[in-house]
Amino acid sequence: MEMDRENLIKGIKKLKEEKNAFILAHNYQIPDIQELADFVADSLIMARKGSEVENEILVVCGADFMAETAKIVNPGKTVLLPDLDARCPMAGMLKPEDIEDAKKKHPNAKVVLYVNSSAECRAMADITCTSANAADIVKHVDSDEVLFGPDCNLAKYVERKTGKKVIPIPHDGFCYAHKKFDVAGIKEMKNDQPEAILLVHPEADLEIQDIADFIGSTSQMLKYAKESKAKEFIIGTETGLIHQLQKQNPEKMFFPGNVESICYQQKKIGLMDLYNSLLKEQFVIEIDEKIREKAELAINKMLKIK
Ligand code: CIZ
């Protein structure tokens, strides 16, 4: 059935009420979805919020691993992902065999996995982390040698922050949206806007991190921008964050470090997908119970720390 934007928005609001569903959206979602969500945040805060609310249905507008996290920590709730193609390509770069091989080579190392990985991999981790708490989690684990995956830039960032030996698994996992920033392009922007503050995500290459004024997750960037006296910012993360930055700071200006830094998988979720998700209660996230239980231990350890 074809519906125009206005009717889709009305329909989503009505279904959300009727079904007593709670919509969680990631900061990289399209503005329409961010505006309809009950809560917009990064993956760490989304995970916490999903456990706090009473609603029996959680609709997760984000990457697949975020919906999996919600199901892992809320097994009794119905968790819906509006588009099954919203799959994080970086999460697919780490396979359980990679972890097994790395553990054989480094038997004393603890396994810290970025939540951007499959439930099966997370079930093999000692603890998980997000970009918001990766350095704190690695500092916390009781080992000076850590196997860390799948993002190798985040692994290098954490190594620099903690001084521990952080071994990336696989050695070259990456987020393609954060690969879009180049030093020459950013320097040109800084020349044009000398007052602008450069905020960079730790998934970006080290050369970009090296010229940043601040490195952090999306929620940390939002906090930084709000508290800063600066009026202009260059944003070194996926462009979806600009919507929240601008909304929360209407008097400030935000320039994407590259307009092509787009997570096409997250952007697959449109109004029609959200409408159908609520209407048909699709697509239900199911996780094998043995895997879920183990992954829950690794995630809950993280949630208890920070
Ligand atoms: O941790 C997340 O949610 C991701 C993927 C990025 C960020 O910093 O919000």
Residues whose N, C-alpha, C, O or C-beta is under 5 A from the ligand:
A	BS01	CIZ	D42 S43 L44 T130 S131 S217 T218 S219
